[in-house]
C-alpha cells in the first residue's frame, strides 16, 4: 500500500496551521504542524517530509531565512504562504528554491491542488521493470547539460566526478522538457505546457529566474549562456554541449 505524502505545515498562528492541517488530513495526507523554523528543523532531523507549506511572515524567524536554511539541508519542495509579503519577497523565495506560493487567507481547495501539483512534479519516476531496464543504455538515462549530466531516472544533476548538485522539482521539470526537445526553440508558454505547470502561477512568473538558476549550475560562463540560450522573441533553445544550433 502506498504511503500517504507527509506534509509539514509551518505557521506561527495556531488556528491557521490547524485549519490547514485538519483539511489535509481529511484528504488523506500525513501532517505535522510546526510553529516556526526551530520546530521544523527538529522534525526534519528524524522525519523528512514530502513537502513543506511555509508561512513567510513569522515574528521570530522569517520564512525566507527558513527556506534558505531548509534548502541547504534537504531538497524538499516548498509552497510559501504569503499574507503581506511584497512581490520582491515572493521572487526572492522562488529564487531561493521555493516551488510555488499562495496568498493568505488561502482557499483550502486551491492549496491542496497546488500541493498535489508540486508533488507530481517532484515525485521520482518509478523504476522500469528489470527486463526493460536491462535494455536501456546509459545514453537513455543520462543527458548532457553543458558541464553536468542529468540522470532522468534518479532526477539528479551530477558533474564529471559524480557529485550531485541539488535541483528543485520545478528545475528538474524544465530540464526534462529541454532534454526531450534538444535544438528546438521553446516559448515560455510551451515550456509550461510540457512541464505540466499551467496550474502553478508562481512557476509561470518565475520561469526566467529558474532558468537563470539552472544556468549557474550547467554553464561554463552563466553570463554568456551557450547550453540554454535565450532566443529573442522566441523563448529558449537547448544545445546539449553548447554548440550552435
Buried (B, 14 or more C-beta within 10 A) or exposed (E): EEEBBBBBBBBBBEEBBBBBBEBBEEEEBBBBBBBBBEBBBEBBEEEEBBBBBBBBBBEEBBBBBBBEBBBEEEBBBBBBBBEEBEEEBBBBBBBBBBBBBBBBEBEBEEBBBBBBBBBEBBEEEEEBEEEEEEEEEEEEBBBBBBBBBBBBBBBBBBEEEEEEEEBBBBBBBBBBBBBEBEEEBBEBEBBBEBBBBEBBEBBBBBBEBBBBBBBEBBBEEBEEBBBBBEEEEEBBBBBBEBEEE
